[in-house]
Amino acid sequence: MNRMLAAMAATGLLWAAQVAAQDAAKPDLAKGEQLAKQVCAACHGADGNSVAPTNPKLAGQHEAYLYKQLANFKSQEGKKPARENAIMAGMAAILSAADMRALAAYYASQSLRPAAASDKTLTALGQKLWRGGIAEKGVAACAGCHGPVGAGIPGQYPHLSGQFAEYVDAQLKAFRSGARANDPNGMMRGVAARMSDEEIKAVAEYAAGLR
């Protein structure tokens, strides 16, 4: 009986330790909100709804994607960051891994106030490219990775629906030129390299209006 009680007690302690470890690993949303207001709000808004088209909306973006981008902006052991941006490098430099997890979780939990498409002609072309790609150029349909309504896939592909057209346009061009190179296996660089300015703008416009 004593052995059974001891075993049960040990099991209980192990379970409690596991729960405590899981709780400790959970992102601190309160800390994320504090950091968002103190560090990020000027560019991205306190709730992740940026009002400047040059700064992406972060509200509702996948948590894993946000964490990866923040980590990519940080220099690692003297090496260049995987994603180069002077402003974001400075911001990310002061954040610990726990801070980045907290920020990513906080912004992911916020409700997106989506941008909107404004050019019907471009939107029509963008819809065609998003759904069907460009076969003659070997450009895959955007929907294949980002989904038919731009929801993306958590941990793999970002949510793009309702994002500023100007921002998506700029990022696709950065991938095309190689200025942005933190895409796994060069996937986005390969896609963007085959797209014209008009095609990029059309896809970006369509993404902004997706719901």
N, C-alpha and C positions, 0 to 999 in steps of 0.2 A: 504493500500500500504506500509506504514511504517513497519507494522508488517511483511508483506511478505518479505520486504527487510532485515529486522532484522533476520528473520528465514533463509533466504538464506545466509546471512553473517555468521550466527552461524554454518550452515551446511558446509560452505566453510572452516571455521576455524577448525571444527572437522575433515574434510577430510584432511586438511593440517597437523593437529596434528597426524593423523593416518599414513600418508605417512612418516612424520618425524620419528615416532616411528619405522616404518618398516625399514627405512634407517639406523637408529641407531642400530637396531638389526642385520643388515647384517654384516657378517664377513668382516673384513678389510684385503683384499688380500695383499695390500702393506705392512701392518704390518706383515702378515703371511710370506711373502717373506723375510722380514728383519729378523724375528726370525729364519726362516729356515737357513739362511746364517750364523747367529751369534751363534745359539744354536745347530742346528741339522745336519748341513752339514757334519761335520767330520765323522759321522756314516752313515747317510742316503742320503748324497748328497744334494746339494743346491736345486735340482729339484726333489728330492725324489727317484732318481735312484741310490741306493746304489751299490757299486762295491764289497762289502764284503758279502759273502753268509750268514754270521752269523747275519747280519743286514738286516731286511726286506726292500724291495722296497716299498715306500709309494706313489709314483706317480700313479695317477689314482684310488687310493683306495677310497672307499665310504666315504664321508665326515662324516656322522654320526658314522661310525665305528671308524674312526681315532679319533674323539672327545671322544668317549666312552673309547677307550684304554688309551688315555692321562689322562682322568679323573680317570680311574681305577688304574693308577700308583700312584696317589696322596693319601697320608694318610688323613683320615677324622676323625677329632676330637680325635686324639690319637689312633685311630684304625689302624690295619694293612691295607695296600691298598688291593683292590680286586685283583689286579695283582701285584705280588711281583717281583721286579727287582731292584737291588741296584742302577744301573746306571740310569735307567729311572725314578726311584723315585726322585733322585736328580734333574734331568732335569725338571720333571713335577712340582716339589715343587715351582719353581720360576715363574711358568706360572699362570696367572689369567684365569678365565673362558673365557674372551674375547680373550686372547692370544691363548688359545687352539682352540677356534672356528676359529680364523684367520689362524692358522697353518693347521687345518684340511681342511679348504676350499682351502687354497693355494695348498697343496699337492694333493688334489683331482682334482684340475684343471690342473695339470701337465700331460704330456704324458709319459706313461710307456715305458721304453726300456726293453722288457721282457727278462727273463732268457731263457734257453733252456734245453730240455731233452738231456741226453747223453748216456743212456743205453737202447737199443731197447728191450731187454728182460724184464727189469723192466717196461718199458713204456707199453708194451703189457699187462702185469699183471695189471698195474695201470689202464689202460683203462677199463679192465673187472670189476675191483672193483669200479671204479668211476661210471660206467654206471649201474652196476647190484648189487653192494653190495656183502655181503657174507651171503647168506640165512641161511646156517647151523649154523652160529654164531650170527645171529640176527643183522648183521651190515647193516644199510641202505645204499643205493647208495649215493655217495657224490653229484651226480648231482641233487638229490632231493631237496637239500638246496642251493648248490652253483652253480647250473645250469649246463647244458651240456657242456658249454665252459668255466666254471669257473668264470662267470661274477658276481655271487652272487646276493643278493637282497639288495638294499640300505636300511639302517636302521635295517637290520636283519642279513644278512650273508655276510662275506667279499668276495671281489674279490680275487681269488686265481690264475687265469691264469697268467703265466709268472713270478710267484714268485719263488725265489730260492728254489730248491728242498731241500737243506740242512736246510733252515729255516723252511719249512713246516714239514719236518721230525722231527726237534727238538721240534716244538710246539705240534705235535701230541703225541710225547713221554712225553712231559710235562703234557699234559692233561691226559695221561694214568697213570702217576705216582701221579697225583694230585698236582704237583708243580705249575701248572697253573689251576686256578679254577674260572675264571671270565666268564665262558660260562653260558648263561641263562639256568636254570633248569638242569645244569650238562649234557647238551646234548652231547657236545664233549667228556667229560670224559667217558660217557657211551659208545660212539662209539669206542673211542681209546682203552678202556679197553679190548675190544674183538679182537683187531688186533695184529698180530705178528710184529716183527721188519721188516721182509721182506715185509709184506703187507703195512705197514706204508711207508717204503722206496719207494715202487712201486707207491703208490698214490701220494707221493710227487714228484716223477720223472715225472709222467704223468701231474700233475698240472703245472710244470715248462714249459712243451711244449705245453700246451693248448693255443689256440688263438681264 
